[in-house]
Amino acid sequence: MGQVSPATPPDGYEFSTDPARLDPERVHYLLSTYAYWAKTRTRQTQDAAIAKCRNYGIFALPSQQQVAYARVVTDEVTFAWLADVIVDPDHRRRGLARALVSGIVADLEPLGLKRIVLKATDEGRPVYEQCGWHAVDKPEAWMEFRAPSGRIDNHA
């Protein structure tokens, strides 16, 4: 991965990698309300995902309300998966998604990862492309396993 310069959030917002700043209740609200892929995700499942991932947020100033969230699943050596990227609809179209994604990539840069992947929505794809992302090489080589119940264990 090349050197990445994170996009600075616009005035009135702050990017953070500090897990103590996360608002798990707000994260669950944003995802279960506005993200089609997480509409049925329980708070317990979301809290478990937060506990096992690197988490990122953008916070409105001076209120400190969390207005954006994303998490990264990684071995911290070779591979990472960017997931659950969400921006509060009241704060969209201000460059927050770009600031969030570029901040995450910059935070991961020192790990020397070979690859970071994500599943992009149609709405998110242009933002990711602006941040240097592109379609995976040979997508036919990628596979997934889905348990018959849709769940491998007790977490969605």
Secondary structure, DSSP 8 states (H G I E B T S, - for coil): ----------TTEEEE--GGG--HHHHHHHHHHH-GGGTT--HHHHHHHHHTSEEEEEEETTT--EEEEEEEEE-SSSEEEEEEEEE-GGG-SSSHHHHHHHHHHHHHGGGT-SEEE----TTTHHHHHHTT----SSGGG------TTS-SSS--
